[in-house]
Amino acid sequence: MKTLQVDVVSAEEEVFSGQAQFVALPGELGELGILPGHAPFITRIRPGTVRIKTDQGQEELLFVAGGILEVQPGGVSVLADTVIRGKDLDEAKVNEAKRLAEQALQTKSSDMNYASAQAELAIAFAQLSAIRRVKGNK
């Protein structure tokens, strides 16, 4: 079975490094699936779930708040400011962030500007989607 090296790195730490059969993640223009031998490219990624099928057949789920994806013949690198392991996502905290962003969008008199509120809301929705995936995989 062919595999590829996958490295997922946040600004603070390397969150995942290992061999994988497959990687799926939210590209700037839609969902991307990377298999061993994929053509090289670089693209931006949206907030969402990085799904890694390891060489052992297990699935790792990581949340990224956007970033850069680099694909080379032997590997995949995901560079993101924020990476959170799926199992570490806090649903209550995410729901509160979502509520605050929605409130800021409605009032428009908040300290948070409109674009920031939209970005926070998009990240909250992506985190909630990641939480649903993690709960579905238990």
N, C-alpha and C positions, 0 to 999 in steps of 0.2 A: 504494500500500500504506500503510495506516494504521500508525502507530507510537506508542509512548508513551515518555516520559522515565523512565529508571530510574536511581536513585541508591542505591548500597549503601555505607554508612558504618560504620566501626568506631569505637571510642573514640579510636584513634590517627590514622586517615586515611580519606579517601574512596577506596574500593577500586575502584568502578566507577561511571561516569557516562556515559550515552549513550542513544541511541534504540534501542528494541527492538520486535520484533513480538509477543513473548510472554515471560512470566515464570512460572516454577513454583517453589514452595517449600513447606516443611513447616509448615502452619498448626497451631495448637494442637489443632484437632479433625480434622485430616487434610490431605491434599495440596491446595494451592490453585493454580489456574491463572488468570493475569490477562492479559486481552487489551485492546487499546485500547478505550476507551469503557466500561470496567468501572465499576459503581456504586461510589461512595466507601465506604470502611470502614476501621476500624483493628482490628488483632488482634495477639495475641502469636504468635510463631513458635517452633517447637521446634528443637533442634539438628538440622542436616541440610544438604542441598545446595540452593542456590539455582541454578536453571537459567535462563539468559537467552539467548533467541534474538535476536541483534542484528538491526538493520535490514539488515545485509549478509548475513544468513542463517547466520552462524557462531554456535556455542554457547559461552557462557562458563559455567563451573562454579565456584561459590564455596561454601566451607563456612562456615556460621554456627553459633555455639554458642548459639542462641536469640536473642531480641530482639523488636522491634516492627516490624510492617508497616503502612504507611499507603498507602492507595490513594485517589487523587484523579482527577478526569476526565482530566487530561492526564499523569498520571505515578504512579510507584510509588517509595516511599522505604522502604528497609530499614535500620533502625538496630539495630546489634548491638555487644555488647562486643567480640566476637572475630569477625573475618572473615579467612579464609585462602583464597587462590586455590587452586583444585583442584590445579594443577600444583606447588604449593609444599608440599603435605601430605607428611609424612615417615612412610612406612608402618612403619618399624622403631620410631620413637618412639611412634607410636600403638599398636602392638602391645605395647610395654613398659608404656604407661599402662593399657592394658586388663588386662594381666597383674597389675599392682599393685592395680588396683581389684578384680579378682576375688579376689585373695589377701586383701585387706582385708575383703571380704564374708565370706570363709570363716573367717577367724581371729577376727573381731569383737573382737580385743584390740589392734587396730592404733591408731595415733594418729589415723587418719582415721575419722571417725564414719560410721555406716551410711548416712545420707542423702547425705553427700558422696561416698562410694564408689559409691552407685547413680548419682548424677549424673555422676561421672567415667566410669563404665562406659557410660552412655547416650551421652555425647559421643564416647567411643572408637568405639562401634559406628557412630555417625553419620559419623564421620570415615572409618572403613573403607569404609562404603557410598559415600562421596564418592570415595575413592581408586579403588574398582572402576568407578565411572562414568567417571572421568577416563581410566583405562586402557582402557576400552571405546570411548572416543571418539578414540583415537589412530589 
